Amino acid sequence: MDVSHLLDKLNDPQREAVCAPACHQLILAGAGSGKTRVLVHRIAWLIQVMGVPPHRIMAVTFTNKAAKEMRERLQQVLGDASMAAFRNLWVGTFHSIAHRLLKTHWQDAGLPQNFHILDSDDQLRLIKRVYQGLTIDEERWPPKQAQWFINEQKDEGLRAAHIGEGHDPFLVTMKAVYAGYEEACERGGMVDFAELLLRSHELWLQKPLLLKHYQERFSHILVDEFQDTNAVQYAWLRVLAGNAAHVTAVGDDDQSIYGWRGARIENIQHFTKHFLETQTTRLEQNYRSTKTILDAANAVIANNAARLGKHLWTEDTAGELIDLYAAFNEQDEARFVVERIENWVRGGNPRASAAILYRSNAQSRVLEEALIREGVPYRIYGGQRFYERLEIKNALAYLRLLQSRDNDAAFERVLNTPTRGIGSRTEETLRLAAREQNISLYQAALGLLQHNSLPGRAATALRGFLQLLASLEKDTQDMNLASLVGHVINASGLLEFHQNEKGERGQARVENLQELVNACGAFKTDDSDLSPLAQFLDNAALDAGDAQAEDYEDAVQLMTLHSAKGLEFPLVFLVGLEENLFPHKMSAGTPEGLEEERRLCYVGITRAMHKLVMCYAETRRLYGSEVFNSQSRFIREIPRELLQEVRLKASITRPVTSKLQQQKVGSDFGNFGLGQNVRHSIFGDGVITQFEGQGASARVQVNFGKQGSKWLVVQYAKLEAV
């Protein structure tokens, strides 16, 4: 068999990873080093060279987007002749694979066959219902806090019963909420995203014969972005692998930036201890960035301890130096960034090739305002996705009620949407009856109507809603998926409701509902026993939980550094590089937190392909207060020869000479002179050494002795002559 196509265009370390014998592998893949290519070619090598049956291979990714890309590239590599075998591969996210297991073995997992996946909003709504049953004060214990607590416990593999007894009021309250939430989920046949992993892990432990079946089935398990695995994912993987399967872990400890949401860097750091006789391969050749950018990234990350060790390099040229801009405040920083972007676009580059990265979401407001002022289109990457939009979630709730009337989250969402005269008092009566009798809201509604327990108007409105659900189910019996959804959107009143909204928002929502019908028309079902509607709803729920954002029109990209992981841009601005902002003051207090902040900086730097611009501000208004932070240590960790300080286009720049020391400069500079002694309220006494700019951009350079030289915008600095 000619397998040369599998090795073409691979460098030596990539080839070593692809052609490795059957063994555990740790592939340390640096930023831009071609890890997806290695993963895809390794799977193809296993099938075509080593003769591993496709059904014995599992490939795990962290996003649905990555899983889709892997499938597409596998199809290209394997070719049409291998497509029948390719269908037997298990390729998906941890959550989608866990969902597949639970759907197949729902009885063994203790779930109803048509269990429903709760998204984040539905989960929060259910927690609020639990609060009402326990009479918990939402102001003292915010429901989002309980949501975070429950998900964190599940990520650690803990049930409410596993949490020890104690006297800490917070822990006592959260444990009670967790227990009540578990009961509500069991009663309604609902699982959240964290539950998918925890429940499937418990399935392994509680059903040894089932575990043995899958251990014998999967001989090769490949996991992408291994540095992002949490406790329950790692435990799930170790149990499934057992003593026979060969595990390939692909990741980069230098890009582990999700500790705040449960990711454990020690999973990749300790991989060789838990999986013995592991072959380690380092992918260090970068195909994305210039040498200057990579040298800066290497210099920053070298300050972290306990690294597995890796040094990025490239055959590319050194490229341009990294620009460093010292702004007076955040407005000055935003003006500079927008000016540079406009120059970039005038040079023939698309707007989408430029990205502005920041540590905190709060930083985006000033940047957005500056972009709006100059008429520069922009998008916040990671914005609201299709299946998270209000009108779509309402439509999906009606569809879920066609599957199961006992779906409390869906029932509650559309009980009065569109409005049909069912008030809050009726809703509370329903909730109380459901809690007292331990039944669903739908069953409670039937009971209240049967026993005439509601006032006439409320009973009529509630009866009308139940009749609507019955007629929707009856009328759509023989419809295909697209026709079914179109009928539900119309007959439920949702389409008319949004058509009556004024302005662009209503029109956008109507178009989104129409697009939902289009999505159903294009949806491809599989060979499972589930109905097309059930498959579509499961797919929609999994897509809604994906952390990846949509593709956007040509516009400047704004995003947090966390959102930027996995992306690349020809031009990157790293803004807000100041102590207490980046590294963030909430993280810099511990060695572990500071190292994660440094990894985040490393990720930000390596997003840049050709040009990197770094900015910091002397002063910044954050959370309502004016703060004066020093330059970030991450800038200071970059060798000075890689940086060049840049300034706004100067109209006045004068050297300091004895002849000019007494010369006064125009009104833009407050009639200050070169060599003049001045005083600043924060930095103290200093000497003016240089002028530049004009109007709003007029700046002076002042040497403050121990504080160093600083460029200050005259109109904000409030300097006093001494």
N, C-alpha and C positions, 0 to 999 in steps of 0.2 A: 504494500500500500504506500502510495506517495504521500508523505506527511510533511513535505518541505514547506507547504503553505502555512503550516502551523508555527513554523519557526522563522519565517521571513520577517524581516524588520524588527526582530527582537534583539535587544542587547544581551550581553553575556549573563548578567544576573537574572534578567527576565527569562532567558532560555533555561537557566538552572532551575528556576521555580516551576516552569511549565513541564520540564522533562524529569522532574524528581521521581524516584521510585515511590511505591506505596508506603507512605509514612506520614507522621504528623509534620506539618509545616507551619512555621511562623514567617510570614512575609511582611517585613517592615517596609512599607511603601511610602516614601516621602511625597510631599506635595508635588503634583504634576509629573509623577514618575511612571504613569501608564499602568496603574494597578488593575483597572477594569479589563484592559487588554490581556493582562496576565491571568486573571480569573477566568475569562472566557476561553482562552487558549488552553488553560489547564484542564477545564472540563472537556473540551474537545479532545485533548490528548488522552484523557482517561478513557473516553469512549472509543476513539478510533485507533489508538496505539496499544493501550493496556487492556482493551476488551472489556471494560467495566460496563455492565448493562445500564442504560440510562435510568431505569427505575431504582437503581441502587445509589443514586447521587442526589444530594440535597444541597442547594445553594441558597444562603440566607442573606438578604440585604436589609437596609434600614429604612428605605423609602420605596413606595410603589413605583416612583419614577425610575429609581435605580434598577428595580426588578424588571421593569419594562425594557429598559435599555439593554440589560443583560440578555433577555430573551431575543431581542432583535439582533444583537451582535452574534449570539450563538447560532441563530438561523443563517446569518451570512457566512459564518465560518464552517458550519456543518454541511450546508447546502441542502437543496430540496430532497435529495435522496435519503437524508437522515431525519427528515421532519417527523416521520411516524414515530421513530424512537424518541425524538426530542420531546414529544408530548408527554412522555412518561417521567421526564425530569421534574423534580419538585423545586421550583424557583419562586421565591417570594420573601416577603418581610417576615420577621418573627411573628408579628400579629396575624398576618394572613395564613401562615402555615399552622399556627395554633388554632385559628378559626376553622381551618379545613379539618383538623383532627377532631375538634369538638363537634362539628357538624356530622362527621362520620360516626363518631362514638358518643353521641349525645346521651344515650341511656347510661353508659358506663360513667359518664361525667356528671350524672345527676341533673341533667338539663332537659327541658321540653324540646321537642324536635324543631319547633319554630322559634327558638330563643332569639331575642332582639339585642343588637349591640347599641348601647347608650353612647351618644357623643357627649362632649364636654358640657354643653348646655343642658341636655336632658339629665345628665348626672347631677348637675347642680340643682336643677328643679326638684329632683327626687330627694336630694339631701334636705332641701327646704321643707318638704313634706314630713320628713323624719323629724326635723326640728319642731314642727307643729305638734306632732304626736308626743314629743318629749317635753314640750313647753320650754324650749331653750331660747334664750334671748339672742336674737341675731346681731344686735349691736355689740354685745359683749363677746360673742363667739361668731364672727363672720362665717357664713356658709362656705365661702371660697377657702377659708382656712381649713375647714373640715374636709373639703374636697382634696386639697393638697395633702392633708394628713393621711386620708384613706389610700390615695394613689401611692404615696410614699411607702406605706406599710406593705401594700401589695407588691411593689417593686422589690421589697426586701423579703418577700415570701411569707409575710405574716398575716394571719387572720386576726379578727378581734379577740378571739379566745386565746391567742398566743401572747397578747399584751398583758404584762403582769399587773397585779393589783397595786395600788399606791394611793397616796393622799394628795398628789399634785392635781389641783382642780382642772387644769387644762387636759391632762392625760385622762382623768376620770370622765370628763365631758366628751372628749373625742372618742374614747373607747365605746361609750354608750351610743354615740351617733353612728360609729362604724358598725356596731352590732345591729342597730335598727336598720341601717342601710342594707346590710347583708340580708336581713329578713325580707325587706321590701323587694330586693332584687330576686330572691328565690321565689317569692310569691308571684311576681310578675313575669318570671322567665326572662330576666334581663341580665346582661353582662356588660361591664365597661371594658375599656381597652386594657387596663392593667389586669383585669380578671381573665382575659383571654390567655395570657401567659401563665398566670398563677394556677388557673383551673387545669390547663393542659399539663403543667408540671405535676400537679397533684394526681392527674390521671396516670402518669408514669409510675408514681410511687404507690398508688392504691391498686393498680391493675398490673401485676408483674407479668402475666401472660401476654397482655397487650404490649407492654414495654419490650418483652423479648421478641415479639413479632417485628416491631419496628427496628430494634437493634440488629436483627438478622437481615432486615431489608436494606438499611442504609449502611453501606461500607465506606462511603466518602461524604463528608460534610464540609462544605466550604462556607466561611462566614466573612462577609465584608464589613468594613468599619468596626473591627473588633474592639477598638479602644472605647467605643460607645456603649458596650454591653453593660447592663445593670446586674444586680445580684441574682434575680430570678431567671433572667435570660441565660446567664452563665451556668446556673445550676441545672436548668432545663437541658442545656447543651451537653453538660458533663454526664448527666444521667442517660441521655439518649445515646451518646457515643459509647458508653460502657468501656469494655476492654478490647473491643474488636475494631470499631470504626476508626478511620483515619481522618483527623480534623485538620483543615487548613485555615488558619487564622490570618486574615489580611487586614492590616491596619497601621496606624502611626501613633505611637505614644505621644509624639510632639503635637498632635492635633486633637488631644483629648480635652474638650472644652465644655462638656455637659455634666460635670460633677454635680451641679446645682439641681439637675433633674434625675439624679440617680446613677449616672454612668460611673463605673469604677475603673480607674486607670490601672489598678493592680491586676485586673483580669488579664490584660495583655502583658503586663510586667512579669506576672507569675505563670504565664502559660507554659513555659518549659519545665516548671516544677510539677504541674498537674498533668501534663501530657509528656511523658518521658520519651527520650530518643527523638527529639524534635530537630528537624533541619531548619536552620534559620537563614533566610536570604534577605539582603538589604537592597532595595531599589532606591538608588541615590541620584541617578541621572535624571535631571529635570528637563522637561520638554516645553515648559511654559514661560519661564521668566529669564531675564537677563542675568548675567553674572553679578552685576552690582546688587541687584535685588536679592539674589540668593546669598551673597556674602553678608548682607545686612541681616537676613533671616537667621543664618547660621550663627552670627555673632550674638544675636539676642537670645536664642534658645540655648546656647552653650552655657548660660548662667543658671540653668535648671539642673538640679542634682537628680540622681537615680534614673537618668535616661538610659534607654537601651542602646543608644549610640547610632548616629546617622549624620552624614554631611552631604548636603545637596550640592550638585555641580552641574554644569551645562557646557555644551560645545558652542553655545551661542556667544555672541560678542559681549563685552562688558556693558555696553549700553550707556544710557544717560545716568548722570549722578542723581541721587534722590534729593528732591527739593524739600527744604525745611523753611516754613513760614512762621514767624513769631507775630501773632496778632495781638492787638491791644485788648480786644474783648471778642465775644462771640459774634457780634454783628460784623466786626472787621474781618473775622475769620470767614464768615459766610460770603461777604462781598468778594473777598479774594478768590474763594473757591468758584463762585459763579463766573467771575471774570475769566478765570483759567478755562472753565468749561466752554464758555462762549468762544474763546480763542481756538480751542480744540475742535469745536464744530465748524468754525469758519475755515479750519484747515482741511475740511473734507471728511471728517470722522463722524460716524453716527452717534447720536446722543447715548444710545444704549451701551456704547463701548466705554462709557465713563461711569464709575460708581463712587458714591460717597459712603464711607463706612464709619460708624460711630459706636461707642461702647454702650450708651444709654439711649433709650427711646426718647427721653426728654430733650435730647439734643436736636431732634429733627425739626422742631417748630421753626427756629430761626432760619435754618437752611431752607425750609420750604417757603417761608416768607420771602427770602432773597430770590429764590428761583421764580416765584410768582411775580414779584416786582419786575423782573427782567423778561418775563414771558417765556421762560424756559420750561418746556414740558418735563414732568418728572413722575415717578411712581415709587411708592413705598413697597419694596419687595417683601413678600410674605403677607400682603394684605388679604382681605376677606376672599375666600375661595368660593367656587360655585356652590358646592353642597353646604356651605355655611350660611348662605344668604337666606334671609328671613322667609321670602316667598317659597324658596325651594324646600326649606325645612318643613314648612306648613304642608306643602303638597306631599312630601314623603310621609308625613304623619298620617294623612288620610290613606295613603297606600298601605302603610303598616297596619292600619286598623282593618283593612280588607283581609290581611293575613291572620290577625289575631285581635279580637275585640278587647282582650284582657291586657293589652299593652298600655299600661297606665301613663307612661311618658307621652305617647302619641295621643291618647285620649284627652289628656289634660291640655295639651298644646292647642288642639283645634276644637275643643268643646264649644268655644264661643268665637271661633275665627273661621269665616267672617262673623261679625256680631249677629247673634240671633236671640238676644234677650235673656241669656243665661247669666245671672249676676253672680257676684262674689259670694253672696249668702248661700246660693244654691250649690256653688262649687265647694264651699266649706262643709255643707251638709253631706255632700257626696264623699268627701275625704273622711269625715268622721265616721260615716256608716261603713266605709271600706276598712278603716282601721279597726273598728270595734268588732266587725265580723270576720276580719282577716280574709277579705275578698278583694277582687279588682274593682276599679271605679265603674267599669261597665256593669258588672254584676250588681254593684250597689245601686246604680241607676235603675236597673230593672226592678230591684226590690222596692225602692222608694215609690216607683210608679205603680207597682202592683198593690202596695198597701196604702195608696193615696196619701203619702206622707209629705207631699209638697203642695204649696198654694197653687191655685188654678193656672195662673199665668206661667209660673215657673215649670209646672208639670207639662204644660202644652209645649213650651220651648224645648224642654229636655226630650220629650217624646218625639218631637220633630227631628231632633238631631239623631236619635237612634233609628228612626225610620229612614233618614237620609243614608246612614251607613248600610242598612239592609238593602235599599234600592240600588246603591252603588255596587254592592256585591252581586245582586241579581242581574243588573243590566250589563255587567262586564264579563259574564260567565264565559262567553265564546269569543271574546275579543283578543287580538294580538296585543303585545305589550304596549306598543306606541298608541294604539287606539284606546286601550284601557286607560292609560295615563291621561290622554287628551280628554276622555269622557269625564274622568274624576276631577280634573282641573276645572272643567266647565260646569258640571253638575253640582259640585261643592260650592260654587259661587266665588271661588278664589280668583278666577280670571276677571270676572265682572268687578269684583272688589278692587282690584288693582287698576283696572281700566278707568275706574272712577276717581283714582288719585290724580291730583293735578301735577303738572310739570314733568321734568325728565325722570324723576325717581319712579313715578308710576309707570311710565313708558318702559323704563329699564326693567322693572319687575315683570311686566307683561312679556317682554322679550325673553327674560330668563325662564319664565314658565314655558314659553314656546320652545326654547332651547332644550328644556327637560324632555319634551316630547321627541325632539330630534335625537337626543342622546339615547332614548329608549329604542328608537328606530334603528340606530346603529349598533346597539348592544348585542354582543355575541354570547349566547348561552353555551354551557358545557353539557356534558353527558350525564350530569348528576340527576338524582330523583327530584330535586327541588324545582318548583315552577319557575318560569322566566321572571316573574315578578319578585319572587324570593331571592333569586340570584342577583337581580338588579339592585335590590335594596341592600343586600349584603355588600355588594361591590361599592355602592354609594357610601355606606357607613365606613368602609375601610379607606376609601379615598378621602373622606372628610377628616379622618384621623391622621392623614399623611402630613408630614411636616414641610413638604416642598410647596413653593408658591407657583402660580401660573406664569406663563410667558406673556410678556406685555408688548405693547406697541413701542415704536422708537421713542424712548424717553430716558432721561438720566435716572439711574438706579440709586435709590437711597435705602440703606438697610443697616441693621445692627451687625456687629462683627459675628455674632453667633449665626445669623441668617446667611452670612456670606460663605460659610464653609461649603466646599465643593464647587464653588463658582470661580470664574476667572474673567478679568477685564483688562483691555489694553491700558487704560488709565484708571488709577485708583487714588482716592484721597482718603487718608487716615486723619480724622479730625479729633480735636479734644485730647491731644496727647499730653495730659497733665496729671500730676500726682493727685490722688483721691478721686479722679475721674477715670483715668486709665493708667496704671492699675486702679481699679475701683476701691474706694475706702472700705467697702463691706467685705472685700476679699483679701486686701493686702495685709490684713492683720495677722494672718497665719502663714507659715511656710507653704502649706498645701494650696491655700487660696492664691498666694502670690504666684506660685508656679503655674497655676491654671490661667491666671491673667496673662502671664508671659507666653503661654501656649496660644492664647487668643491673639496676642500681638503677632506671633509667628504666623498664624493663620491669615491675619489681615495683610501682612507684608507679602505673603506668597500668593495672594489673589492677583497681584499686579503682574502683567505680562511685559509691558514695555516701559511704563512710566509710573513712578510712585511719588506722591506728594504728601508730606506729613505736616500737620499744622498743630499749633498749640496757642493758647491765649494767656496773656498776662493776667487778665481778670475775666471772670465769667459769672453771669447771674444764673444760679441754679437753685431750684426749689424756693424761689422767692428771696434769696439772699445773694449778695455780692461776695464772691470768693476769690482769693488770691492764691492760686496754687503754683508750685514750681513746675518747671519742665519735667515731663515724665522720665523716669529712669530708663525706660525702653529706648528713648532717643539717645540718652547718654551711653547706652550699651552698644550703639552702632559706631564703628570706626569713623572718625571725622573725615577721612579721605573719601568716604562714600557719600558724604552730604555736601550740599551747597545751600547756603542761606539765600533766600530770595526775598525781594521787597516789591512793593507796589511800584509801578512805573514812575520814576522820579522826575520832577520838574526842577528841583533845586537840590544839588548835592555839593557841599563845600568841604574841603579839607580844613583841619584845624591848624592855623598858623598864627603867629603873633600879630601879623598884619590884620587878620580878620577877626581877632578876638573881640574887638569892640564894635565890629560891624553889626548893625541891626538888620533883621530880615523882615519881610512884609507881614501884613496883618494876619495872614493864614497861620503864622507862627507866634502870634501874640506879642510881637516886637521883642522876642527873646534874641539873644546874640550867641554866636559861637563862643565857647569857653565860659559862658555865664554860669554862675552857681544858682541852682534851683532846689526847691524842696517839694517832695511828693508825700502825700499823707500816709502811704504804706511803706515805700522804699527808702524814705528819708532824704538826706542831702546828696546832691550829685552835680555833675558838670555836663553841660550840653556839648556834644562832640560832633554832631552831624544833623543835617536837615534833609528831608525829601518829601515829594508829593505836593499836592495843593488842595485847597478846599477841604472837603470831608476826609480826604486821604492824607492831609498834611501830618507828617510825623517828625518827631525829634528823637535822636539817640542820646541817652543820658547814661553816663558812667556813675553808678551808685556805690563805687568802692567794693565792699564785701558782697553787696547784692549783685554785682556785675553790671554789664551794659544792657540796657533795655530800650527797645523801640516803643515809643508811646504816641498814640494819636492825640494831637494837641487838644482837640475839642472835648476829649474825655478825661485827659490826664489831670487837669486842674493844677498845673504847676505854679508855684509861687517863686518869684525872684527873691534871692537871698542877698 
